[in-house]
Amino acid sequence: MAWQVGAMLRARTLCRSDSFNLVHHITWGTFRFPSFMGFLGRPFVMGPVGGGETAPLRLIKYLPLKEQIKEVLRSLFIATARIDPLLRLSLKKADIILCKTDETANALPVVRGPKVMVAREIGAPKSLRVKKKYGEDGTISLLYAGRLVGWKGVHLAVRAVALANLRGVDATLTIIGDGPLHKYLKTLALDLNLGDRVTFRGHLPQKDLLDCYHQSEVFLFPSMHDSSGNVVVEALSRGLPVICLDLGGPKYFVNTDCARVIPCVDVDVDQICILLADRIVELAKNTTLRAAMSIAAFEQAESLEWSTQVSRAYELILSSGICK
């Protein structure tokens, strides 16, 4: 909050000597922190902001108790943000509020109207089109990258891989990342008799992570409330089709040609695991489909490069007519 006040005072000084016609606050990724830039007397754009996404509580069933408590508390924190007077004031001062997802747009403590727009926050790295090698029909190599925390849904990925193997395919999962659930997930993999079908690589430097994208066939990312999903656009840029949930940001970066998005409305955690396994089996049994989806992944990543994403956001802002 002290930084926010200081930034506003510095911006006020700049506005006295320069004829800025727009103030755009992009610093925070979550809507729950107020901005004071709306007091500068210029058209004010806030965002893209996220943080309104929550995991349906029915999906945290298999998580350790500590992770379940974290999710409940987070949902309560999001709900109480609605009564924060400073936040309500900063949102009222904004001429445009860009939101990463519909979930955040609906969580704002303001009536959703013309000034609330959905804009994707991130861009894809430059795609690297290399010819991928695929195993035989009936085999598939899956990759997850991200923190090992409850809401990332890695436990759902492990359970889905176990179900897929029980249905006769040879599915392997490489998990890149570290976090408090590392031991829990290793134990889960052993309990599900996955043996060497699940490999934990720990945290890797970015260069090594990009190499792992090349070595895998499909990106499995069952996160329950990511606002964006940087790893999703990275995977697309390396030609990996994506399997994700219809929750949070990842679904905004994919289409039906390059991804399989699992519907989560009125679906419990066991059904989610089955639906994930269905998609794993579908792709495992069809090498031709995986190859076609890989090409579509490259094409989708190329449509999401940074310059394009920035242009899309500013087209929304300029089309609103707030800049005279």
N, C-alpha and C positions, 0 to 999 in steps of 0.2 A: 504493500500500500504506500509506503514511503517513496519507493521508486516511482510509482504511478504519479504521485503528487509532484515529485521533482521533474519528471518527464513533461508533465503538463505545464509547469512553470517555465521550463526551457522552451517548450513549443510556443508559449505565449510571447516570449521575448522574440523568437524568430518571426512570428506573425506580425510584429510591429514594423519590421523592416522589409519583409518580403510579401508579395501578393499571392500567397497560396490560395487556391480555390477549392481545396479538398483536404481533409484530414482522414487518414486511413490507419486505424490501429490494428496491427496484425500480431502483436507481441504474444498474447496469451492464447493457448489452444483451447481453453475452456470458458464457457459463458459465465461461470460462477464468480469470476473476478471482475469487478467494475473497472471502467476506464473513465478518466476525467477529461478526455480530449473533446468531449462534447461541449465544454465550456469555453471553447476558443472562438466561437462565433463564426465558424466555417462549416460547410456541409460535412457531416461526420459519418464515416463508414466504420463499422466494427466487425472484425472477423476476417476469414471464416473461423467461427468458434464451434467447439464440440462440447462434450462432457455431459450431455443430456441422455446419453445412451445407458441403459441399464440391462443387466442380465435378468431374464425372467426367473423368478425365484424357484420355479419348478425345475430349472436346469442345473441348479447347484447341488442337487441331491447327493452325488457321489464325492463331492469335495470334502477335504478335512474340515472339521468344525470351525477352525480358525478362519479358513477362507470363506466359509459360509457367513460367518459373522461380519467379515469385511464387506461382503457384498450387500448385506442387509444395511449396514451402517452407511455405505456409499449411497444406496437408494434413498435413505432418510436425509442425507446431506444434500442431495440434489433437490429433494422435495422442499427442504427448509430454505434453499436458496431463493425460492419464490418470494419470501417475505423479507429479504435483505433490502433495506431502503436505498442504500448506495447503488446496488445493482439495478434496482428498478429505475432509479433516476438516470443512470448512465444509459440504459437501454431506451428510456424515453427520449433522451437527448439525441440518440442515433437516428440519422436519416435513413440509413440502410444497415440491416444486420444480416451478414452472410453467415449461414450455418452449414456445417459439414454434412449434416444428415437431417432427415425429417424428424428423427427422434429428438434432436436438440431443438429444432424449430418449435416442436410441440411442447418442450419443457420450459421454454422461456416464460418468465412472469409478465408477459405482455400478450395482448390479443394478436394472434397470427394474422397479418394482413399484408398489403403490398410491399411494405418495407422489409419484410422478412423473406429472404431468398436462400435457396440451397445452392452452394457452390463447392466443388471439390477443392480440397486444400493443398494437395500435393501433386507433383508431376512425376512421371516415370523417367528413370535414367535412359540414356540412349540405348536402343535395343542392339543386341549383338546377335545377328542371325548366323548361327552355326548349325550344321546338320546334326540332329540328335540321333542317338542310337537307341533302339527300342528292343526290349526282350521279346520273347515269344508270347503269343496270345496265352493268357492265363497267368502271366507274371506282371508285376508292376512295382516300381520303386517310387515311394512317396517321400516328400520332404516337408518338415515343419521348421520354421525359424521364428524365434521370438523368445520373450521371457517365459520362464516356467513358473507362472502364477495361475491362480485358479481361474480367473475370468478369461484367460487365453484359450481355455477349452482343450488343452493338450490331453487331458484324461479322456475326453470324448474321442479324440483321434486314436488313442491307443485301443480303446474298446472297439471302435469301428474296424480297426485293422484285425483285431482278434476275430470279430464276426466274419469278416471277409475271408480270412484263412479257413475258418470252419466251413465255408461254402465252396471250398475247392480251389481257390486261387492262391498263388504264391505272392503275397503282398508284404513288402518290407517298408519300414518307416525309419528315416533318419531324423533325429531331433537335434537341432542346433540352438543353443541358448542355455542359460543357467538361471537359477532362481530357487526360492524356498521349497518348491515342490519337486525338486530333482530326485530326492530319495523316495518320495511317495510314488512318483511315476515309474521309477525303476522297479520298485516292489510290485506295482500294478502290472507291469509288463511280465514279470516273472510269474505272478499269480495267474495270469491269463495264458501261460505256457507259450509265450511268444519267443522265448529263447533269443537266438541271434537275429530274429526278424525286426527287432527294434534296437537301434543303435543310438547312443547318446554321445554327441560330439563336443558338448560344452560350448562355451563362448568362442567364436572365431572372429578374426579380423575380417573386415569387409571384403578384401580381395579373395580370401579363402571361402567366404560365404558365397560369393558370385561363382566360384568354381564349383561349389556344391550344387548350385542351381543347374549347371550344365550336366552334372552327373546323374540328375534325377529326372523323372518323367512327369510327375504331377505334384503340385503344391497343395498340401492339405492344411487348411487354416480355419479351424472351427472356433474362432474367437467370438465371445458373447457380447462384447461392447466396445470394440475398437472404434474410435471416431474416424480414423482414416484407414491405415493399413499399408505402411511403407513397403513392407515385405511382399505384399500382393503385387504392387506395380513392379517391384524388382523382379519377382518371379515371371511376370508376363514379359518383361523385357528380355528375359533369357529363354523364352519359348515354353514356359511351363503352364499348362492348363491349371485352373484353380478349382478346388472344392472348398466352399465356405458356407457359412450360415447366412440366413436372411436377417441379420442383426448388425446394426452399426454401419460402419463405412465401407467395408470391402465390397459389398454388392454394388456400390456406385461406380466401381472401377472395372467391372467385368460385364460381359454379355453372354448370351446363350451359346455363342459359337466357341468361346474360349473358357467357359466355366460351367460348373454345376452348383447352383445356389439352393441350399436346403431350406424349405419353408419351415418356420418355427411357430406359427400361430396354432394354438390349441394342440401342441405336440409336446409330450413329456420327454424326459431325458433318455429313456430307453428307446423310444421311437426315433429320436434324433440319431442315436448310435446306429440303428438299423438303416435309416435313410442314408447316412454317411457310408455305411458298408455297401448299400445298393449301388451307389455311384462309384465306389472303388471297384466293385465287381464289374460294373458296366464298362469302365475304362480298361480294366485288366484284361477283359476278354476280347478287346477290339483294338489291335495295334493301329489299324487304319484310322480309327476315330481319334486315337491319341495324337497321331501325326497331323491330322487335319486341325485339331484343336490347338496344337503347338503353333502352326502357321497363323491361326486366328489370334493367338496370344501375342505373337510378335506384332501383328497389325494393330491390335488394341493398344499395346504399349506405345506404338508410334503415334497413335492419336491422342495420347495422354502426356506428351512431352511437355516440359516446363513452360516453354514459350506459349504453347497452345492453352495450357491451363490458366496462365496469368491473363491471357487475352480474353478467355471466356468469362473470368471473374469481372474484369473491367468492362466488358460489354454489358453485363448485368447492371453494373453501377451507372454507366453512361446512359443506358436505355431508360433509367429511372427518371432522368431529367433533373437531378439534384445539382448538377454542375452547370451553371448558366454562362 
